[in-house]
Structures are given as C-alpha cells and as structure tokens.
C-alpha cells in the first residue's frame, strides 16, 4: 500500500503515461483537473519540509491520479493519509474508495471501506457504484443488502446505482422492489432516479411503465429527455420521440450533442432527406456538430438514406475520427449495395493501421445481413478466421445472423455448432435461419435447441419468444405455440408488447382466432403492430367486417394508420368479397392517410378487382401504375384470370409476365398450369418446353403435417424421411385408386394441372 518517498511515481500498467515527478506541496486552487506537469512538488519534499497540506487538497490530487492513470501517485497519497492518521476519516476514505474502484482494485477499496469506523451514505454508495462500474452486479446487490440492514439511509444516488445494476442484469423483480422503496421515500420525482427507472423498464421491455415514470418526474432535465428520445425510438414510437425532442428545444434546457445523436439515430431509418438535413442544420446552429459521436450518427443517417456522397463528406469533415466513424462509413456503402467500395474502405482502414476490433467487424457483418450481401460476408468470415476473432461471442453471433438472413442455414449451423459458449443472442440469430427456411426436422428442430439452452441455464429473452412464436406461426403448429405461450406466462414475458404481438400472429396463423382475440383484448398497452396483427388475424380468418370495424377503432384510438394497416384491411376486403370497401380505402390512401401505395397494395388491388370480375379494370390499374414493369402484378393477374376461367385475359397477362421475367421458373409453371387448366394442352406443352430449353427448374415444394405433437416435413421427391418407402407405397396405392375411380385419363379435362 505504501510508496517509496522521493521516487519517480510510476504509472498504472493499463493506462501508460510518461513518468513524472512531484516537487511542491500544494495543488493550485484554480486548476480543477490540472496536468501532472503543473504540480511541482514531490511526496518526499512534503515529508521533508513538513508543509501543511490542507484536507481539501487530497481529493484533488486523487482526481489527478485517476485522470492521468497514475496509480502509484494515489497509493502515495494514501500512504501519507495513513501516516497522518487521516485515512480513517470518512471524507478522505470516501475519496480513497473512489480512487481504488476507478482502477478496478476492488479488494483495496473494500479494505479502506472496512477501516472507516463511521460510514455515511456516500461511503456505501461509492463502494456500490465502484462494483457496478467494474461489472460486478451481484456484489452491488449484496452490499446494498448490508447497507439496508446497517440502518444507513438510501438517497437518490444509491437508488439510482442499484437500479442501474438491475437494468444491466434485466432483474425486473429487484428493480420493482427498489421502485417501491423510491415511491415510499418520496424521491420518485427526482430526475436522477427517474432516468434509472426509465432505463430499467425500457431494458426489460415495459416501455409503458417507463413512460409512467417519465411523466411523474417533477422537473425533467435534458439527460432524462435524451433518454426518452432514445427509448421511444427503440420502441418505434417516432412521434413521441420527436415530441420529447421538441420539448427540449422549446424549454429553457440547452440541447446537447446526445440530444441530436439520439434523435438522429432514432429517425435514421424513417426520416426523409429534407428532415435529415434540417436536423443536421439544427446541430450546426447549437454548436455541437464537431462532436465525433454526433458526426458518426449523421454518417449513419446519410448512409441509411442512400446518400453515400453526403455520408462521405460528413466523414471527411470530422476533425477527429474513431473506429465507429469508419464503421458507419463502411456500413453505409454495404447497405446501398456498394460492396466493392465498402471493401476498399475497409482495406484503407487496415492500411492506416487502425485497429479493427470485434465491434467494427460486427457492424460491417450486420450491414451484410441487412442487405443480404453474402459475398462480402464470406470474405469477412475469412478475415475473422485469419485474425483469430472466432473466439468472440459477438462475432460468431453476427456471422450466424448474416448467414441466416442470407438464406444459408447450412453455413449458419456450422458456425453455430462450432462455438462452444452458446448464448441467448447466438440462439436468437440461428432462429432467423429456421424462420426463413421453415425447416423443423429432427436434426434442425428449434424447440430441441431451445430445451438444450434451458437445461444449460441460459435464460430466454423477448426476442427468443418472439422468434419461436413466429416459427410456430409459419408452421401452423398450435400445440407448440400454446406451449410457448404457457412458458411466457411462467417467465413473466406475456405482458411484453413484443411477445403479445407475436402471440396474436401465432394464434391467427394456427387457426385460433379466439386465442388471437383473447390475447389482444388482454393487452394493457398496444402499439400499431398490435392493431395491424389483429386486423391481419381477422383477414386470415375471413372476417372482413370485423377487420373493417377494427380499422375504424384504430383511427378512433389515435393511432396512425400505416402501410401495413392498409394492406391488412385490403386483404380482408379481397378475401371476403367486400370489394367496394377495398376500392374506397385504396383510393383514400394518399388523400386521407398520406401513404403512397406500395407494390404490395397494387398487387392486392389487382387480386381484389379480379375476384370481383373486373379483369379489365385490374389490367388498367397495372398499366397506369408506376409498377407496370413488375412481374408480381402480372403474376397476380394471371392467377386471378385462371381463377375466373378467362383465358383471353390470361393469355394477354401471360405474355407480359414472360416478357418481364424470362428466367423465372415460377412464371412459366403458372402460365403452363393456366393453359392446362383451360384445356389448352398444346400451349401448356410449348411453355413447358421453353422452360426446359432455358434449363430452368422450380425449387422443390415443401409441406408439413403435425401428428402426435410432431411436425413431419415433406419435400417433393424427397426420400430422407425414415418411413419414405412406406409413404411412397401408400401414395402409389392411392394414385391407382384415383385412376380406377376417375374417368378416362386421356381426357384433357381429367389431366388437371401440371405439377
């Protein structure tokens, strides 16, 4: 603990600095955080000259040692405090605890704490905060427990630190207990405590509770508003995030760089070009544009808006760039499909000798995932292996996510299986692959993996349940979905907005409109996703009038109608014969809801008009739309012509379809089936021959059936199933019976469709 007096003060090994000397006793009063060069006194001269060092000087010297990374300077100060019998003083002791925790010397901090005869709230809080800052949340709870039973009072800072630990551990139960204590103590309105409570509830998925806390804060500071901007943005409440931003600008509070960083990060994917430029201009006006973190947010925003030239200008205008700047710059080019340019910038980063840490690689891999850029992703995988980064969990998770989102489940499984330290984030990443491929056989059963993780003691989170429920919905596996629902109740996740929304969709797709309604009606808080999911549920189950009624309720509740809401309502009108309502809503999209119809809306309207027998109107709608060259619309028209049995319109639509998608096997098969269904076998054969000449093949179809709580997956011409020989034998027998009972198989009307 003691240092050699008069010796050069060495430096802490984790924060290298040049060695310095102390040659004068007193710290300059004006210098709050002076550099070591301004302190002209050594510990030896203090000892030799017996100069009086005032008590308030020692904390400044300890702060100096922390700021400069000079560990032995702090130890030397501690030694003099011991020699002068001042180390047990609560004021000096508190500062020593803070000093040791800043250098991760928790054992020494505890020794100082134990030697203080009379402790106060600051003593306990400093020790608790030190353990929190060093990632030791369990000790935070243990020390807080001891503090409570020692009779020492918790103040707002103590509660805030404990709540931060609850947030990091996602420990909602402990957090709610502290919240109760906060209310009882009458400090709920404190902005400092309120911000920590907001963090706790938003981290654990209860944004409505976070919002209640926010509304109860008596005097909101800019930090609190900054945090709400961030959390509203994460949850997708753009209007509320913007309102919090407006509150900052319209109050006496001065917006900080974090204010603009949060609002720009929130709106980076949803803001328009003009709005983005306005936010940039406001940041310039308030003089915070030179902050690197804000510059990074602007680089990201321009990249997401597709404005890579502006992103590049912002990057080069930064006076100080860090690794995040480079990462955001690279990600913008990856997102906009400029993989070669992104690779060049990545090489430039390495050329400049900038250390490329795992976080940088994760961001670039995430960019590959978002734009499905498998080629660059594979190259980065090679770089990861070469750099020895495959031992990092976040790198492995990003690789699995990248392969999963790129429809390469095989590679995702190889990376997943090759990493021994499984985490819930890694499991969530592989779930994306299961969802996209809809495979659920014995070797790749997501539920089996889920049980393995549970037995390994890994706790599921909101994303886990949301994706597992999505998987159950895609496979229409109600029993599996109900099992997951029961588990969400057991773990307390049922009330989460994300999970509740996934439950609505699961029940709807699994055939239980009753379960979807019960989940929706039982929700205490709903967002636009909740309403859209329920409208889609009614649409799936052919309850068009119920969908329209709910559509009116959405507007009455004050929720904004978005493109997904309108699409769900249009589908409901299409499938249930409410054609006039569908046409009216489509015509009101731009005028009443300020929504530009997307290609999906046009496709739905083509289907709706076709089912209504208005094939001429459907063709005119396509011809007059900006998506007239899209194969999707013509494919929809061919399909609805086939449904209506109108071969003349079908031939016109088929010609356009094959002209626009000459290399898509699905288009040829649809046209061939349409001709065959109308008895035009020669035309059907011509289309099939043209398809074979182009060497096009259709991806094998996949079906599944649930028997005795087990899902059996079948692929066309597949023989991987353990009972495939018996299955094909029974199928042959069934086909023989069909031929025997049917009319002449040479009759064109008996041939049916080509499969």
C-alpha positions in Angstrom: 0.0 0.0 0.0 2.9 2.4 0.7 5.1 4.0 -1.9 8.7 4.9 -1.7 9.0 8.6 -0.9 11.0 10.7 -3.3 10.9 8.1 -6.0 9.6 8.7 -9.5 5.9 8.0 -9.4 5.2 5.0 -11.7 2.1 4.6 -13.7 -0.8 2.2 -13.7 0.0 -0.6 -16.3 -3.4 -0.3 -18.0 -3.0 3.4 -18.8 0.5 4.2 -19.9 1.9 7.7 -19.5 5.3 9.3 -19.2 6.7 9.2 -15.6 6.5 12.5 -13.7 7.8 14.0 -10.5 6.0 15.8 -7.7 8.0 18.7 -6.2 5.6 21.0 -4.5 3.2 20.6 -1.6 0.0 22.4 -2.6 -2.3 22.0 -5.6 -3.2 25.2 -7.5 -6.6 26.3 -6.4 -7.8 27.3 -9.9 -6.9 24.1 -11.5 -9.7 21.7 -11.1 -8.1 18.9 -13.2 -4.5 20.1 -13.7 -2.0 18.1 -15.6 0.8 16.5 -13.7 3.3 18.9 -15.2 1.7 21.7 -13.3 2.2 20.0 -10.0 5.7 20.9 -8.8 6.0 19.1 -5.6 7.2 15.6 -4.6 6.0 13.4 -1.9 9.5 13.5 -0.4 9.5 17.3 -0.2 6.2 17.2 1.7 7.7 14.7 4.1 11.0 16.6 4.5 9.6 20.2 4.6 6.6 19.4 6.8 4.5 21.8 4.8 0.8 21.9 5.7 -1.3 20.1 3.1 -4.9 21.1 3.5 -7.6 18.3 3.7 -9.4 19.6 0.6 -6.2 19.2 -1.5 -6.0 15.4 -1.2 -9.2 14.7 -3.2 -7.9 17.0 -6.0 -4.7 15.0 -6.1 -6.6 11.7 -6.1 -8.7 13.0 -9.1 -5.4 14.0 -10.8 -4.1 10.5 -10.3 -7.3 9.0 -11.7 -7.4 11.3 -14.7 -3.8 10.7 -15.6 -3.8 6.9 -15.0 -1.1 7.4 -12.3 -1.9 4.6 -9.9 1.1 4.9 -7.6 0.5 8.6 -7.1 -2.8 7.7 -5.5 -1.1 5.0 -3.4 1.5 7.5 -2.2 -1.3 9.9 -1.2 -2.9 7.0 0.7 0.3 6.3 2.4 0.6 9.9 3.7 -3.0 9.8 4.8 -2.2 6.7 6.9 0.9 8.4 8.3 -1.1 11.5 9.2 -3.9 9.3 10.8 -6.4 10.8 8.2 -7.2 7.6 6.2 -10.0 6.6 8.6 -11.7 10.0 8.2 -15.0 9.4 6.3 -14.3 12.3 3.9 -10.8 11.0 2.9 -12.0 7.4 3.0 -14.8 8.0 0.5 -12.3 9.6 -1.9 -9.9 6.6 -1.5 -12.7 4.1 -2.2 -13.5 6.0 -5.4 -9.8 6.1 -6.4 -9.3 2.3 -6.0 -12.6 1.4 -7.7 -11.6 3.5 -10.7 -8.5 1.3 -11.1 -10.5 -1.9 -10.6 -8.8 -2.5 -7.3 -11.9 -3.6 -5.5 -10.2 -5.5 -2.8 -8.2 -2.4 -1.7 -11.4 -0.4 -1.9 -13.1 -2.9 0.4 -10.2 -2.7 2.9 -10.5 1.1 3.0 -14.2 0.8 3.5 -13.8 -1.7 6.4 -11.3 0.5 8.1 -13.7 3.6 8.2 -15.2 3.5 11.7 -18.2 5.7 11.0 -19.5 5.4 7.5 -22.2 7.6 5.8 -24.5 7.1 2.8 -21.8 8.4 0.4 -19.4 5.7 1.7 -21.7 2.9 0.9 -22.9 4.4 -2.4 -19.3 4.9 -3.6 -18.4 1.3 -3.0 -21.6 0.1 -4.6 -21.0 2.3 -7.7 -17.4 1.0 -7.9 -18.6 -2.6 -8.1 -21.2 -1.6 -10.7 -18.7 0.2 -12.9 -16.5 -2.9 -12.8 -19.3 -5.2 -13.9 -19.9 -6.9 -10.5 -23.7 -6.6 -10.2 -24.0 -9.4 -7.7 -21.8 -7.5 -5.2 -23.9 -4.4 -5.8 -27.0 -6.3 -4.5 -25.0 -7.8 -1.7 -23.5 -4.5 -0.5 -26.9 -2.8 -0.8 -28.4 -5.5 1.3 -25.8 -5.0 4.0 -26.3 -1.2 3.8 -30.0 -1.5 4.3 -29.6 -3.7 7.4 -26.9 -1.4 8.8 -29.6 1.3 9.1 -27.9 3.6 6.7 -30.4 5.6 4.6 -30.6 5.2 0.8 -30.5 8.5 -1.1 -31.4 9.2 -4.7 -27.8 8.3 -5.8 -27.8 5.0 -4.0 -31.2 4.0 -5.5 -30.0 5.1 -9.0 -26.9 2.9 -8.8 -28.8 -0.1 -7.7 -31.4 0.4 -10.4 -28.6 0.6 -13.0 -27.4 -2.8 -11.8 -31.0 -4.2 -12.1 -31.1 -2.8 -15.6 -27.8 -4.4 -16.6 -29.0 -7.8 -15.2 -32.5 -7.3 -16.5 -33.7 -8.1 -13.0 -37.2 -6.7 -13.0 -38.2 -8.2 -9.7 -35.4 -6.4 -7.7 -35.9 -3.3 -9.8 -39.6 -3.2 -8.8 -38.7 -3.6 -5.2 -36.4 -0.6 -5.4 -39.1 1.3 -7.2 -41.4 0.7 -4.3 -38.8 2.0 -1.9 -38.3 5.0 -4.1 -42.1 5.8 -4.0 -42.2 5.3 -0.3 -39.2 7.6 0.2 -40.8 10.3 -1.9 -38.0 10.6 -4.4 -39.8 9.2 -7.5 -40.0 12.7 -9.0 -36.2 13.1 -8.9 -34.8 13.2 -12.4 -31.7 11.2 -11.5 -33.7 8.3 -10.1 -36.3 8.6 -12.8 -33.8 8.2 -15.5 -32.5 5.0 -13.9 -36.1 3.7 -13.6 -36.8 4.5 -17.2 -33.7 2.6 -18.2 -34.8 -0.5 -16.1 -38.3 -0.7 -17.5 -37.3 0.0 -21.1 -34.5 -2.5 -21.0 -36.9 -5.2 -19.7 -39.5 -4.4 -22.4 -42.0 -2.4 -20.3 -42.0 0.9 -22.1 -45.4 1.8 -20.8 -44.1 1.7 -17.2 -41.0 3.7 -18.3 -43.4 6.3 -19.7 -45.3 6.5 -16.5 -42.1 7.1 -14.6 -41.1 9.8 -17.1 -44.5 11.6 -16.7 -44.1 11.6 -12.8 -40.7 13.3 -12.8 -41.4 16.8 -11.5 -38.5 18.7 -13.1 -37.2 17.0 -16.2 -33.6 17.6 -17.1 -32.0 17.3 -20.5 -30.4 13.9 -19.7 -33.9 12.4 -18.8 -35.4 13.8 -22.1 -32.4 12.5 -24.0 -33.0 9.0 -22.6 -36.7 9.1 -23.5 -35.9 10.1 -27.1 -33.6 7.1 -27.3 -36.1 4.6 -25.8 -39.1 5.9 -27.8 -37.0 5.5 -30.9 -36.0 1.9 -30.0 -39.7 1.0 -29.5 -40.8 2.6 -32.7 -42.8 5.5 -31.2 -41.4 8.1 -33.6 -44.0 10.7 -32.8 -43.4 10.5 -29.1 -39.6 10.6 -29.6 -40.0 13.7 -31.8 -42.2 15.3 -29.2 -39.6 14.8 -26.5 -37.1 16.4 -28.8 -39.4 19.4 -29.3 -39.8 19.6 -25.6 -36.0 20.1 -25.2 -35.9 22.8 -27.9 -39.0 24.7 -26.6 -37.8 24.7 -23.0 -35.0 26.5 -21.2 -32.9 23.4 -21.5 -29.9 23.5 -23.8 -29.8 20.5 -26.2 -26.6 18.6 -26.0 -24.8 16.5 -28.6 -26.5 13.5 -27.1 -29.9 15.1 -27.8 -29.1 15.3 -31.5 -27.3 12.0 -31.6 -30.3 10.2 -30.1 -32.9 11.9 -32.3 -30.8 11.4 -35.5 -30.2 7.7 -34.5 -33.9 7.3 -33.9 -35.0 8.7 -37.2 -32.1 7.5 -39.3 -34.2 4.8 -41.0 -37.5 6.7 -41.0 -36.6 10.3 -41.6 -36.9 11.9 -45.1 -34.0 13.6 -46.8 -35.2 17.1 -46.1 -35.9 16.3 -42.4 -32.4 14.8 -42.1 -30.8 17.9 -43.4 -32.9 20.1 -41.0 -31.6 18.1 -38.0 -28.1 18.5 -39.4 -28.7 22.2 -39.6 -30.0 22.5 -36.0 -26.9 20.7 -34.8 -24.8 23.2 -36.5 -26.9 26.1 -35.1 -26.4 24.8 -31.5 -22.7 24.4 -32.0 -22.4 20.7 -31.3 -21.6 19.5 -34.8 -17.9 19.0 -34.0 -18.6 16.2 -31.6 -17.4 12.9 -33.1 -20.4 10.8 -31.8 -22.9 13.2 -33.5 -20.9 13.1 -36.7 -21.0 9.3 -36.6 -24.8 9.4 -36.2 -25.0 11.7 -39.3 -22.8 9.4 -41.3 -25.1 6.5 -40.4 -28.2 8.5 -41.2 -27.0 9.6 -44.6 -25.9 6.0 -45.3 -29.4 4.7 -44.5 -31.0 7.4 -46.7 -28.9 6.2 -49.6 -26.9 9.5 -49.6 -23.5 7.9 -49.6 -21.9 11.1 -51.1 -23.2 13.1 -48.1 -22.1 10.4 -45.8 -18.6 10.6 -47.3 -18.5 14.4 -46.9 -19.5 14.2 -43.3 -16.8 11.5 -42.7 -14.1 13.7 -44.2 -15.3 16.8 -42.3 -14.8 15.2 -38.9 -11.8 16.7 -37.1 -11.4 13.6 -35.1 -12.4 10.2 -36.4 -12.6 7.0 -34.4 -13.3 3.4 -35.3 -17.1 4.0 -35.1 -16.7 6.7 -37.8 -15.0 4.2 -40.1 -17.5 1.5 -39.3 -20.5 3.8 -40.0 -18.9 4.9 -43.3 -18.3 1.3 -44.4 -21.8 0.2 -43.3 -23.4 2.9 -45.5 -21.8 1.6 -48.6 -22.6 -2.0 -47.7 -26.3 -1.1 -47.1 -26.5 0.6 -50.5 -25.1 -2.4 -52.4 -21.6 -0.9 -53.0 -19.8 -3.9 -51.6 -16.6 -3.2 -53.6 -16.4 0.3 -52.3 -17.0 -0.9 -48.8 -14.3 -3.5 -49.1 -11.9 -0.7 -50.4 -12.7 1.5 -47.3 -12.2 -1.5 -45.0 -8.8 -2.1 -46.6 -8.0 1.6 -46.2 -8.8 1.4 -42.5 -6.4 -1.5 -42.2 -3.8 0.3 -44.3 -3.9 3.3 -41.9 -3.0 0.9 -39.1 -6.3 1.4 -37.3 -7.0 -1.4 -35.0 -10.2 -3.2 -36.3 -11.8 -4.5 -33.2 -14.6 -7.1 -33.0 -17.3 -4.4 -32.7 -16.2 -2.9 -36.0 -16.4 -6.3 -37.7 -19.8 -6.9 -36.1 -21.2 -3.7 -37.5 -19.9 -4.5 -41.0 -21.3 -8.0 -40.8 -24.6 -6.5 -39.6 -24.6 -4.4 -42.8 -24.1 -7.5 -44.9 -27.0 -9.1 -43.1 -29.3 -6.1 -43.7 -28.6 -6.0 -47.5 -28.2 -9.8 -47.8 -24.6 -9.3 -49.2 -23.4 -12.9 -48.8 -20.2 -12.4 -50.9 -18.8 -9.7 -48.7 -19.9 -11.6 -45.6 -18.0 -14.7 -46.7 -14.9 -12.6 -47.2 -15.2 -11.0 -43.8 -15.7 -14.5 -42.3 -12.3 -15.4 -43.8 -10.8 -12.3 -42.3 -12.3 -13.2 -38.9 -10.7 -16.6 -39.0 -7.3 -15.2 -40.1 -7.5 -12.6 -37.3 -8.3 -15.1 -34.6 -11.6 -13.5 -33.8 -13.8 -16.6 -33.8 -13.4 -16.8 -30.1 -15.6 -13.7 -29.6 -19.3 -14.4 -29.0 -20.5 -11.2 -30.7 -18.5 -12.0 -33.9 -19.9 -15.6 -34.0 -23.4 -14.2 -33.4 -23.0 -11.7 -36.2 -21.8 -14.5 -38.6 -24.7 -16.7 -37.8 -27.1 -13.8 -38.2 -25.5 -12.9 -41.6 -25.7 -16.5 -42.9 -29.3 -16.9 -41.6 -30.6 -13.8 -43.2 -28.8 -14.7 -46.4 -30.8 -18.0 -46.6 -27.7 -20.0 -45.9 -28.8 -22.1 -42.9 -26.2 -24.7 -43.5 -23.3 -22.3 -43.0 -25.1 -20.7 -40.1 -25.4 -24.1 -38.4 -21.7 -24.9 -39.0 -20.7 -21.6 -37.3 -23.3 -22.2 -34.5 -22.2 -25.7 -33.8 -18.6 -24.8 -33.8 -18.9 -22.3 -30.9 -18.9 -23.9 -27.5 -20.1 -20.9 -25.4 -23.7 -20.7 -26.5 -25.6 -17.5 -25.6 -29.2 -16.4 -26.0 -28.1 -13.9 -28.6 -26.5 -16.7 -30.6 -29.6 -18.8 -30.3 -31.8 -15.9 -31.4 -29.6 -15.5 -34.5 -29.9 -19.1 -35.6 -33.7 -18.8 -35.2 -33.8 -16.4 -38.1 -32.5 -19.2 -40.3 -35.2 -21.6 -39.1 -37.9 -18.9 -39.7 -36.7 -18.1 -43.3 -36.3 -21.8 -44.3 -39.4 -23.2 -42.4 -37.5 -26.4 -41.6 -38.3 -28.2 -38.5 -37.0 -31.8 -38.9 -35.2 -33.9 -36.2 -31.7 -32.5 -36.9 -32.7 -28.8 -37.0 -35.6 -28.6 -34.5 -35.6 -25.1 -33.0 -37.5 -26.3 -30.0 -34.9 -29.0 -29.3 -32.2 -26.3 -29.3 -34.4 -24.2 -27.1 -34.7 -27.0 -24.5 -31.0 -27.6 -24.6 -30.4 -23.9 -23.8 -32.8 -24.0 -20.9 -31.1 -27.0 -19.5 -27.8 -25.2 -19.8 -29.2 -22.4 -17.6 -29.4 -19.8 -20.4 -32.4 -17.5 -19.9 -34.6 -16.7 -23.0 -35.4 -13.1 -23.7 -38.1 -11.1 -25.6 -36.5 -11.8 -29.0 -36.3 -15.5 -28.3 -40.0 -15.9 -27.6 -41.0 -13.5 -30.5 -39.0 -15.6 -33.0 -40.0 -19.0 -31.6 -43.7 -17.9 -31.8 -43.1 -16.7 -35.4 -41.6 -20.1 -36.2 -44.7 -21.8 -34.8 -46.9 -19.4 -36.7 -45.2 -20.2 -40.0 -45.6 -23.9 -39.4 -49.2 -23.5 -38.2 -48.2 -25.6 -35.1 -50.8 -24.6 -32.5 -49.6 -27.0 -29.8 -46.1 -25.7 -30.0 -47.4 -22.2 -29.9 -49.6 -22.8 -26.8 -46.6 -24.4 -25.1 -44.5 -21.3 -25.7 -47.4 -19.1 -24.5 -47.5 -21.1 -21.2 -43.8 -20.6 -20.9 -44.1 -16.8 -21.4 -46.7 -16.7 -18.6 -44.4 -18.6 -16.3 -41.4 -16.3 -17.0 -43.4 -13.1 -16.9 -42.9 -12.2 -20.6 -46.5 -12.5 -21.6 -47.2 -8.8 -20.8 -44.4 -7.6 -23.0 -45.6 -5.8 -26.1 -43.3 -7.7 -28.5 -44.4 -11.1 -27.2 -48.1 -10.2 -27.1 -47.9 -9.1 -30.7 -46.2 -12.3 -31.7 -48.9 -14.3 -29.8 -51.6 -12.6 -31.8 -50.0 -13.6 -35.1 -49.2 -17.1 -33.9 -52.8 -17.8 -32.9 -54.2 -16.3 -36.1 -51.9 -18.4 -38.4 -52.5 -21.5 -36.3 -56.3 -21.3 -36.8 -57.3 -20.0 -33.4 -59.0 -16.6 -33.9 -60.3 -17.0 -30.4 -56.8 -17.1 -29.0 -55.8 -14.1 -31.0 -58.8 -12.1 -29.7 -58.2 -13.1 -26.1 -54.5 -12.0 -26.3 -55.4 -8.7 -28.0 -58.2 -7.9 -25.5 -55.9 -8.8 -22.6 -53.2 -6.3 -23.6 -52.8 -3.3 -21.3 -50.8 -1.4 -23.9 -51.0 -1.7 -27.6 -48.9 -0.2 -30.5 -49.5 0.0 -34.2 -48.1 -3.5 -34.6 -50.7 -4.9 -32.2 -53.6 -3.4 -34.2 -52.1 -4.5 -37.5 -51.6 -8.0 -36.2 -55.3 -8.2 -35.1 -56.6 -6.8 -38.4 -54.5 -9.4 -40.3 -55.9 -12.1 -38.0 -59.4 -11.2 -39.0 -58.3 -11.1 -42.6 -56.8 -14.6 -42.4 -60.0 -16.0 -40.9 -62.3 -14.4 -43.5 -63.8 -11.9 -41.1 -63.7 -8.9 -43.3 -66.4 -6.9 -41.4 -64.5 -7.4 -38.1 -61.3 -6.2 -39.8 -63.1 -3.0 -41.1 -64.6 -2.4 -37.6 -61.1 -2.7 -36.0 -59.8 -0.4 -38.7 -62.2 2.3 -37.6 -61.2 1.7 -33.9 -57.6 2.3 -34.8 -58.4 5.8 -36.1 -60.6 6.4 -33.1 -57.8 5.4 -30.7 -55.5 8.0 -32.2 -53.0 5.5 -33.7 -51.5 6.4 -37.1 -52.6 4.2 -40.0 -49.6 3.0 -41.8 -49.0 1.0 -45.0 -49.2 -2.3 -43.1 -52.6 -1.5 -41.6 -54.0 -0.6 -45.1 -52.5 -3.7 -46.6 -54.1 -6.0 -44.0 -57.5 -4.3 -44.5 -57.3 -4.6 -48.2 -56.5 -8.3 -47.9 -59.5 -8.7 -45.6 -61.8 -7.0 -48.2 -60.3 -9.0 -51.0 -60.8 -12.4 -49.4 -64.3 -11.7 -48.1 -65.9 -10.0 -51.1 -66.0 -6.5 -49.6 -64.8 -5.1 -52.9 -66.4 -1.7 -52.7 -64.8 -1.1 -49.2 -61.5 -2.2 -50.5 -61.6 0.2 -53.5 -62.7 3.1 -51.3 -59.8 2.5 -48.8 -57.2 2.2 -51.6 -58.4 5.4 -53.2 -58.2 7.2 -49.8 -54.6 6.1 -49.1 -52.9 9.2 -50.4 -55.6 11.8 -49.7 -56.7 10.7 -46.2 -53.7 8.7 -44.8 -50.8 10.3 -46.6 -49.5 6.9 -47.7 -48.0 6.3 -51.1 -49.3 2.8 -52.3 -46.5 0.2 -52.5 -46.4 -2.6 -54.9 -48.0 -4.9 -52.4 -51.0 -2.6 -52.3 -51.3 -2.7 -56.0 -51.0 -6.5 -56.1 -53.8 -6.8 -53.5 -56.0 -4.5 -55.6 -55.3 -6.5 -58.8 -56.4 -9.6 -56.9 -59.5 -7.8 -55.4 -60.6 -6.5 -58.8 -60.0 -9.8 -60.5 -62.1 -11.7 -57.8 -64.8 -9.1 -58.4 -64.8 -10.0 -62.1 -63.3 -6.6 -63.1 -60.4 -8.0 -65.1 -60.3 -5.1 -67.5 -60.0 -2.6 -64.5 -57.3 -4.8 -63.0 -55.3 -4.6 -66.2 -55.8 -0.9 -66.5 -54.6 -0.4 -62.8 -51.4 -2.2 -63.7 -50.8 -0.3 -66.9 -51.3 3.1 -65.2 -49.2 2.3 -62.1 -45.5 3.1 -61.6 -45.0 -0.7 -61.1 -46.3 -1.6 -64.5 -43.0 -3.4 -65.2 -43.2 -5.6 -62.1 -43.7 -9.3 -62.7 -45.5 -9.5 -59.3 -48.5 -7.6 -60.6 -48.8 -9.6 -63.9 -48.3 -12.8 -62.0 -51.2 -11.8 -59.7 -53.4 -11.0 -62.8 -52.6 -14.4 -64.4 -53.5 -16.2 -61.2 -56.8 -14.3 -60.9 -57.6 -14.9 -64.6 -57.0 -18.6 -64.0 -59.4 -18.4 -61.0 -62.1 -16.7 -63.1 -61.5 -19.0 -66.1 -61.0 -16.1 -68.5 -58.4 -17.5 -70.9 -58.3 -14.4 -73.2 -57.2 -12.0 -70.4 -54.9 -14.8 -69.1 -53.1 -15.0 -72.5 -52.5 -11.2 -72.5 -51.3 -11.2 -68.9 -49.1 -14.3 -69.5 -47.3 -12.7 -72.4 -46.4 -9.6 -70.3 -45.4 -11.9 -67.4 -43.0 -14.0 -69.5 -41.6 -10.9 -71.2 -40.8 -9.3 -67.8 -39.5 -12.5 -66.1 -37.9 -14.7 -68.8 -35.7 -16.5 -66.3 -38.1 -17.2 -63.5 -39.3 -20.8 -63.4 -42.3 -20.0 -61.3 -43.7 -17.7 -64.1 -43.5 -20.5 -66.7 -45.1 -23.0 -64.4 -48.0 -20.6 -63.5 -48.7 -19.9 -67.2 -48.4 -23.6 -68.1 -50.8 -24.6 -65.4 -53.2 -21.8 -66.5 -53.3 -23.2 -70.1 -53.6 -26.8 -68.9 -56.5 -25.9 -66.6 -58.3 -24.4 -69.6 -57.7 -27.5 -71.8 -55.0 -25.8 -74.0 -52.6 -28.7 -73.6 -50.5 -27.8 -76.7 -49.9 -24.3 -75.4 -49.1 -25.7 -72.0 -46.6 -28.0 -73.6 -44.9 -25.2 -75.5 -44.4 -23.2 -72.3 -43.0 -26.2 -70.5 -40.7 -26.9 -73.4 -39.4 -23.3 -73.5 -38.8 -23.6 -69.8 -36.8 -26.8 -70.3 -34.8 -25.3 -73.1 -33.7 -22.4 -70.8 -32.8 -25.1 -68.2 -35.0 -23.6 -65.6 -36.2 -25.6 -62.7 -38.6 -25.0 -59.9 -37.5 -25.1 -56.3 -38.9 -28.2 -54.7 -42.1 -27.6 -52.8 -42.3 -28.2 -49.1 -45.2 -29.3 -46.9 -45.6 -30.4 -43.3 -48.2 -32.1 -41.2 -48.4 -32.3 -37.4 -49.2 -35.7 -36.0 -49.0 -36.6 -32.3 -47.4 -33.3 -31.4 -44.6 -33.9 -34.0 -44.1 -31.9 -37.2 -43.3 -34.0 -40.3 -41.7 -32.1 -43.2 -42.1 -33.4 -46.8 -40.2 -32.1 -49.9 -41.2 -33.1 -53.4 -39.3 -36.3 -54.5 -37.7 -36.4 -51.1 -36.6 -39.8 -49.7 -34.9 -38.6 -46.5 -37.9 -39.4 -44.2 -37.2 -42.6 -42.3 -40.6 -44.1 -43.4 -40.3 -42.8 -47.0 -40.6 -46.3 -48.6 -44.0 -46.9 -46.8 -45.1 -43.4 -47.7 -44.5 -43.9 -51.4 -46.1 -47.4 -51.4 -49.2 -45.9 -49.9 -49.1 -43.0 -52.3 -48.9 -45.4 -55.3 -51.8 -47.3 -54.0 -53.8 -44.1 -53.6 -53.0 -43.0 -57.1 -54.1 -46.4 -58.5 -57.5 -46.0 -56.7 -57.8 -42.4 -58.1 -57.1 -43.7 -61.7 -59.6 -46.6 -61.3 -62.4 -44.4 -60.0 -61.7 -41.5 -62.4 -62.8 -41.1 -66.0 -60.5 -41.7 -69.0 -57.1 -40.3 -68.1 -56.6 -39.3 -71.8 -59.5 -36.9 -71.5 -57.9 -33.4 -71.2 -60.4 -32.4 -68.6 -59.2 -35.2 -66.3 -55.5 -34.3 -66.6 -55.8 -31.3 -64.3 -52.9 -29.1 -63.7 -49.2 -29.8 -64.3 -47.3 -30.1 -61.1 
